[in-house]
Amino acid sequence: MEEQTWTCPNCGTKNNGRFCADCGIEQPQATESTQKKNKTFSLNAIPDFLTNTLFPSVNPNAEHEIKKIMKHPEVHGTLLRCAYNRSHSGMMVNSNAYHSISIQRDGEQQIIETRDKEEFRDPQAAKYLAADDVLAEIKAFIDRENFAAMSELKEQPSPFGHPTDMSSSSSISLRFDDSSLGGSRFVLKTIFPAALRWNGVGDLAEEFHTLLTAAVENATLIPFPEGSWICKVCGTPGNTEDTCSNCRLPKQ
């Protein structure tokens, strides 16, 4: 599919991504839709001075942070693995929940693994053979949006601290082989969707997740060994012994 280009009204640079590769400003027509996507709740009932100072939905310095990142594009080699992880845990037994999709190179093949668990339910897992070079497609997205550099973004500081009875988190991991560029064979980047949302670019996390879920839909299921089981503690699938191959705990 041919990528659409736009001309930056500030510096005249032609771009493919959502942000100008030269001055870092956002594509004008994308600004309104981005603001709508990143507004997670209504603040109409809260006075303006509280909304703008105590409870801003987007980092007041977001434009500066994004411009700073876009002025320094990160160049990486082959994308070896990428993953999206989301988890939630509470105090009640079996109340933890998680969702994970990963794609990894395995020789000439690309293997997709999914792990899901809803609250108070047993974990589910599946393994697939990717139909196409999906990592190349995801790498094109990473390069276009300077996505790896988004690991520099910070999350919103909480004025209330962290609750002790529950926790939730989400992360995106990217693993590159930069040896062809004179760098390391193992370069890991971690990006936090909460930090993207706080800096007004939360839709990039959504687009990344959409690329992974689309890869699953077009992939071929690889069955686990007959009689194998999924660890209820760590979620590792395909176990054939009496103990988990990952956490070494016994089958439950």
C-alpha positions as CSV (number, residue, x, y, z in Angstrom):
1,M,0.0,0.0,0.0
2,E,1.4,3.4,-1.0
3,E,2.2,5.7,1.9
4,Q,0.6,9.1,1.8
5,T,2.9,12.1,2.2
6,W,2.2,15.5,3.6
7,T,4.1,18.8,3.6
8,C,5.0,20.4,6.9
9,P,3.4,23.9,7.1
10,N,6.2,25.0,9.4
11,C,9.3,24.1,7.6
12,G,8.2,22.6,4.2
13,T,9.6,19.1,4.7
14,K,7.8,16.2,3.1
15,N,6.9,13.4,5.5
16,N,5.4,10.0,5.6
17,G,4.9,9.7,9.4
18,R,2.6,11.6,11.7
19,F,5.3,14.0,12.8
20,C,7.6,16.1,10.8
21,A,11.1,14.5,10.5
22,D,12.7,18.0,10.6
23,C,10.9,20.2,13.1
24,G,8.8,17.6,14.9
25,I,5.4,19.2,14.7
26,E,2.4,16.9,14.3
27,Q,0.5,16.6,11.0
28,P,-2.2,19.3,11.3
29,Q,-5.2,17.1,10.3
30,A,-4.2,14.4,12.8
31,T,-4.2,16.8,15.8
32,E,-7.9,16.9,16.5
33,S,-8.5,13.1,16.2
34,T,-5.4,12.5,18.4
35,Q,-6.8,14.7,21.1
36,K,-10.1,12.9,21.0
37,K,-8.4,9.5,21.3
38,N,-6.3,10.5,24.3
39,K,-9.2,12.1,26.3
40,T,-10.2,9.2,28.5
41,F,-12.8,10.9,30.7
42,S,-14.9,14.0,31.0
43,L,-13.5,17.0,32.9
44,N,-16.4,19.3,32.2
45,A,-17.5,19.4,35.9
46,I,-14.1,20.3,37.2
47,P,-13.1,24.0,37.3
48,D,-10.6,25.0,34.6
49,F,-7.8,25.8,37.1
50,L,-8.0,22.3,38.6
51,T,-8.2,20.7,35.2
52,N,-5.2,22.5,33.8
53,T,-3.0,22.2,36.9
54,L,-3.9,19.1,39.0
55,F,-5.6,16.8,36.5
56,P,-4.3,17.5,32.9
57,S,-5.3,14.7,30.5
58,V,-2.1,15.3,28.4
59,N,1.3,16.5,29.5
60,P,1.4,20.3,29.1
61,N,5.0,19.9,27.7
62,A,4.0,17.1,25.3
63,E,4.6,19.1,22.2
64,H,8.1,19.9,23.3
65,E,8.8,16.3,24.3
66,I,7.6,14.9,20.9
67,K,9.5,17.6,18.9
68,K,12.7,16.7,20.8
69,I,12.3,13.0,20.0
70,M,11.5,13.6,16.3
71,K,14.6,15.6,15.8
72,H,16.7,12.6,16.6
73,P,15.5,9.6,14.6
74,E,16.7,6.2,15.9
75,V,18.1,3.8,13.3
76,H,18.1,0.1,14.1
77,G,18.9,-3.1,12.2
78,T,16.8,-6.2,11.9
79,L,13.7,-6.5,14.2
80,L,14.2,-9.8,16.0
81,R,11.2,-9.8,18.3
82,C,8.4,-7.5,19.4
83,A,5.7,-7.9,22.0
84,Y,2.7,-6.1,23.6
85,N,2.0,-7.0,27.3
86,R,-0.8,-5.9,29.5
87,S,-1.5,-7.2,33.1
88,H,-3.7,-6.5,36.1
89,S,-3.6,-8.0,39.5
90,G,-5.7,-7.7,42.7
91,M,-5.8,-9.1,46.2
92,M,-8.5,-11.8,45.5
93,V,-7.3,-15.3,44.6
94,N,-7.1,-15.8,40.8
95,S,-8.1,-12.1,40.2
96,N,-5.0,-11.5,38.1
97,A,-5.5,-11.0,34.3
98,Y,-3.2,-10.5,31.4
99,H,-2.9,-10.2,27.6
100,S,0.2,-10.7,25.6
101,I,1.1,-11.0,21.9
102,S,4.7,-11.6,20.7
103,I,6.3,-12.2,17.3
104,Q,9.8,-13.6,17.1
105,R,12.1,-14.8,14.4
106,D,13.0,-18.5,14.4
107,G,15.4,-19.1,11.6
108,E,13.5,-18.3,8.4
109,Q,10.1,-18.4,10.1
110,Q,8.3,-16.0,12.4
111,I,6.5,-17.4,15.4
112,I,3.5,-15.7,17.1
113,E,2.5,-16.5,20.6
114,T,-0.5,-15.3,22.5
115,R,-1.3,-15.6,26.2
116,D,-4.5,-14.4,27.7
117,K,-6.2,-14.8,31.1
118,E,-9.4,-13.2,32.3
119,E,-10.1,-12.6,36.0
120,F,-11.1,-15.8,37.9
121,R,-10.5,-17.9,34.7
122,D,-7.8,-20.3,33.6
123,P,-5.1,-19.0,31.3
124,Q,-5.3,-19.6,27.5
125,A,-2.4,-19.7,25.0
126,A,-1.8,-20.3,21.4
127,K,1.1,-20.5,19.0
128,Y,1.1,-19.6,15.3
129,L,3.2,-19.5,12.2
130,A,3.1,-16.1,10.6
131,A,1.9,-16.0,7.0
132,D,4.1,-13.2,5.8
133,D,7.1,-11.2,6.9
134,V,5.1,-9.4,9.5
135,L,8.2,-8.2,11.4
136,A,9.2,-6.3,8.3
137,E,5.8,-4.5,8.2
138,I,6.1,-3.7,11.9
139,K,9.7,-2.5,11.4
140,A,8.4,-0.1,8.7
141,F,5.9,1.3,11.2
142,I,8.7,1.7,13.8
143,D,11.0,3.6,11.4
144,R,8.2,5.8,10.0
145,E,7.0,7.0,13.5
146,N,10.4,6.9,15.1
147,F,8.7,4.5,17.5
148,A,11.8,3.1,19.2
149,A,12.7,6.6,20.4
150,M,9.4,6.8,22.2
151,S,11.0,4.8,25.0
152,E,12.4,8.1,26.2
153,L,8.8,9.3,27.1
154,K,7.9,9.3,30.8
155,E,4.5,8.5,32.4
156,Q,2.3,10.9,34.2
157,P,3.4,11.3,37.8
158,S,0.6,10.2,40.1
159,P,-0.5,12.8,42.8
160,F,-2.0,10.0,44.8
161,G,0.9,7.5,44.9
162,H,0.3,3.8,44.1
163,P,-2.5,1.7,45.6
164,T,-1.4,-1.3,47.5
165,D,-4.4,-3.6,46.8
166,M,-4.1,-3.7,43.0
167,S,-1.7,-3.0,40.2
168,S,-1.9,-2.7,36.4
169,S,0.6,-2.1,33.7
170,S,1.3,-2.4,30.0
171,S,4.4,-2.3,27.9
172,I,5.8,-2.7,24.4
173,S,9.1,-4.4,23.9
174,L,11.3,-4.2,20.7
175,R,14.4,-6.3,20.2
176,F,16.8,-5.4,17.4
177,D,20.0,-6.8,16.0
178,D,22.2,-3.7,15.2
179,S,25.3,-5.6,14.3
180,S,25.0,-4.7,10.6
181,L,25.2,-1.1,11.7
182,G,28.2,-1.6,13.9
183,G,26.2,-1.9,17.1
184,S,25.1,-4.7,19.4
185,R,23.5,-7.9,18.4
186,F,21.0,-7.4,21.2
187,V,19.3,-4.0,21.6
188,L,16.2,-3.8,23.7
189,K,13.7,-0.9,23.8
190,T,10.8,-0.7,26.2
191,I,7.9,1.6,25.5
192,F,5.0,2.3,27.9
193,P,1.6,3.0,26.4
194,A,0.7,5.1,29.5
195,A,3.6,7.4,28.7
196,L,2.4,7.6,25.0
197,R,-1.1,8.6,26.2
198,W,0.3,11.2,28.6
199,N,2.3,12.8,25.8
200,G,-0.6,12.8,23.4
201,V,0.4,9.9,21.1
202,G,-1.5,7.0,22.7
203,D,-2.9,6.1,19.3
204,L,0.6,4.8,18.3
205,A,0.3,2.1,20.9
206,E,-3.1,1.2,19.5
207,E,-1.7,1.0,16.0
208,F,1.1,-1.2,17.1
209,H,-1.3,-3.6,18.9
210,T,-3.5,-3.6,15.7
211,L,-0.5,-4.7,13.6
212,L,0.1,-7.6,16.0
213,T,-3.5,-8.8,16.2
214,A,-3.8,-8.6,12.4
215,A,-0.8,-10.9,12.1
216,V,-2.6,-13.4,14.4
217,E,-5.7,-13.4,12.2
218,N,-3.6,-14.3,9.1
219,A,-1.4,-16.9,10.8
220,T,-1.5,-20.7,10.9
221,L,-2.2,-22.4,14.3
222,I,0.7,-24.6,15.6
223,P,-0.9,-27.2,18.0
224,F,0.8,-27.8,21.3
225,P,1.8,-31.4,22.1
226,E,-1.1,-33.7,23.0
227,G,-1.7,-33.8,26.7
228,S,0.4,-30.7,27.4
229,W,-0.8,-28.1,29.9
230,I,-0.6,-24.3,30.6
231,C,1.0,-23.2,33.9
232,K,-1.6,-21.4,36.0
233,V,1.1,-19.4,37.8
234,C,3.3,-18.0,35.0
235,G,1.2,-18.8,31.9
236,T,3.8,-20.9,30.1
237,P,2.1,-23.2,27.6
238,G,3.1,-26.6,26.1
239,N,4.3,-28.2,29.3
240,T,4.6,-32.0,29.1
241,E,6.4,-32.8,32.4
242,D,5.0,-32.6,36.0
243,T,6.6,-29.3,36.5
244,C,6.5,-26.0,34.5
245,S,9.4,-25.6,32.1
246,N,9.6,-21.9,33.0
247,C,8.9,-21.4,36.7
248,R,9.5,-25.1,37.7
249,L,6.3,-25.2,39.9
250,P,4.3,-28.4,39.8
251,K,1.2,-28.8,37.7
252,Q,-1.9,-27.5,39.4
